[in-house]
Amino acid sequence: MSIGNVGSTDYYSDTLAQSGTTQSNDGSLNNLFMTLLVAQIQNQDPLNPTDGTEYVSQLAQMTQVQSMENMSSMMANTATLIDNLQVLATGNLVGQTVMVRSDSIRLEEQAINGRLTLAHPANTVTVHVKDAAGNEKIIELGKQEEGQVDFTIDPESLGLEPGNYSLSVVTDTGEESIPVEIAGTVNSVRIGSDGTPMLNIPGLGEIAYYNISQFGGQNSASGPSKI
């Protein structure tokens, strides 16, 4: 799906065509009901005619069904519009720095900035960088207060080869599941087969739009090192 095609004449033409189809269907439904109503009146038992309130009840039921169909169609059109607006919004992220929730990275030669969030103060905080073979490097962050703590992963100083690595945080307080965010610049946006915008970010690869935790943040190529 091309971002440039969103909001084009084709889209609005399709929307108008759907609206026209809905109106046509509404007219067909009304005509069908009137045909059935006339047939019912013509073929009723003269000795036991149908109570007029039954016709009113049938008309009310038909109107209710028609209203529900119209509402369903409007909701579908609104959902399509919202999806397209989201695509336009994500397209504007190209070249922008974002923070992404992730416990894994892909290292090249460039340093990667990140941050973790502590729920409690700790005298010892370490970031563990582990490769697929289980080899591990540790970044010592020392004593930290609760809240956000910035760190930098420098492949050269740590002696890390290019490749995929997992991240984890260990403190002397035993705090578990400490959230980690990685900073990166959006290179491109692709729309997945399910309609989800996918962002390509150096150091992270391709990630879903909903993993973004902050728009703007540290530059992925610079920042204070706390190794």
N, C-alpha and C positions, 0 to 999 in steps of 0.2 A: 504493500500500500504506500503510495507516494504522498508525502506531506504536502507537496505543492498542489495536489489536486483537491485538497480539502477546501470547501467553500466555493468551488468552481460552479460554472453555469450548469454543468451536468448534475451536480448534487441538487441544486434548487429545482431543476427540471424534474428529477426523480421524485422530489418531495411533492411538487405540484401534481405529478402523475398519480402518486399514492393518494393525495387528497381527492383528486377527481374520481379515482376508483372507489374510495370510501363513499363519496356522495352518490355514485352510481349504484353501489350496493344498497345504500339507504333507500333509494328510490325503488329498487327492485323489491326490497323487503316490504315497503308500503303497498306496492301494487299487488304483491302476493297475498298480503293480509286482506286487502279489500276484495280480491277475487274470492278468497276462501270465505270471507264474511257474507258476500252476496250469494255464493253457492249455498251456504248454510241457511240463509233466510229463505231462499227459493225452495229448498228441499226439506224444510221443517214440517212437522206434522200440523196440519191446519186445526186439528182438534186439540192439540196440546202444544201451542206455540211456545218458543223459547222466551224466557223472561228477559226483558231488555237489559236488566242489570248484568246479565251474563256477557252481553256484547261489550258493555262498558268495561267489565273486568278483563276480557280478552284484549281490548284495546290498551288498557293500562299495562298488561303483561308484555304486549308487543313493544310498547314505548320503552319499558324498562330494559328489555333485551337490546333494543336499538341503542339506548343511551350507554349501556355497558360496552357494546361493540365500538361505539365512537370513542369512549374513554380509553379502551385498550389500544386503539389505533393511534390516538394522540400520545399516549405514554410511549409507544414504540418509536414514534417520530422524535419525541423529546430525548429519548435515550440515545438515538443515533446522533442527534445534534450535540449532546453532551460529550459523546465519544470523540466526535470530530474536533470540538473545542479543546479537549484534552490533548489530542494529537498536535494541534497548533501550539499549545502551551509548551509541550515537551520539545517541539522543534526549536523554540526560542532558547532552549537551554544549551544548544551547541556552542561551545567555546566558554561556557560558564563553569565555575568551580562549585561543586556540591559536596556534601558530607553524606556518606552511605553507610548504613548498618551492615557490617560484614565481619565474619571471623576467619576469612581467608583472603589471600592476596596473590598476585602474580608479580614476582620481582623481575625487573630487567636491570639496567645499570643505574637507573634514576632512583633517588631516595623517595620514600613515600611518607607523608605525614598522616598522623592519626590522633585520636584521643579516646580516652576511656572515662567512664563516669563512676566514681566511688560513692557508695551509700554511706560509708563510715570512714573516718580518718584511719590511716595506717602508717606504721613506722617503716614498713618495707613493702614496696610495690614493684613487681617485675612483670615484663611482657615476654612471653615465650613464643618464639618463632620456630615452627617445626616443619621440616620437609616431608615428602611422601615416604621416605625411608625411616623416619622417626628421629633423624638427627635434629638437634635442638640448639638454638642460640638464645641467650637471655639478655634482655635489655633492663638494666637496673635503673629504676626511677627514684629510689630512696624513699624518704618520708613525704607523705602527701596528705593534704586535708581532704575532706569529703568534697565531692563535686567533680568538675571536669579536669582531666589531666592530659596535657599534650605530650606527644612523643613522636620521634622520627625513626624510621627503619632505613638505615643506610647500608645497602648491600656491600659496598666496598670495605667499610670499617668493620663490618661483621663477618666478612669473608663468605658471603652467601652467593651461590651460583644462581643464574637466572632459572626461574621455575615457579611452581606453585607451592605455597606455604600456608599453614593454618596458624591462627593466633589464639592465645589464651592469656589471661591475666591472673596472677597469684599474689595474694597479700598475706601478711602475718595475722590478719583478723579472721581468715578463713572465709571471707566473703566469696560467694559463688555467683556464676552467671553475670559477670561484670560486662556491661555492654561496651562494645568497641565500634568506633566509627572511623572510616578511612576517607581522606580528602582526595578528590580527583577532578580533572577537567573533562567535560563531556565532549567526545570527539564526533559522535554521530548518534542519530536516533533511528531505530527501526521498529516497525509495527509487527508484533508477533502474530501467528496464525489465529490466536484467540482474541486479537485486538489490543493486547497489552503493549504499551510503549516500552521498548527495550533500549537502554542507554549503553553505549560503548565507552568505557572509561579506562584509561591506562592504569595498570596496577590492580584492576578489578575485573576486567573483561566486560562481558555483556551482562547487565543486571536489570531487573524489572524496575519500572518507574516508582512503584510504591515502597521500594527499599530506601529511598532518599529520606534522610532525617533533617537535612538543612540545605537551603539554597544559599550559596556563598559560604566561604570558610577559608581554611588554610590553603595556600597554594601547594599543590602536590610536589613541587620541585624545590621548595625552600621552607624554612621554618627553624626554630630553635631545636637543636639536637639535645636529647636528654639521655644519651647512651652512657 
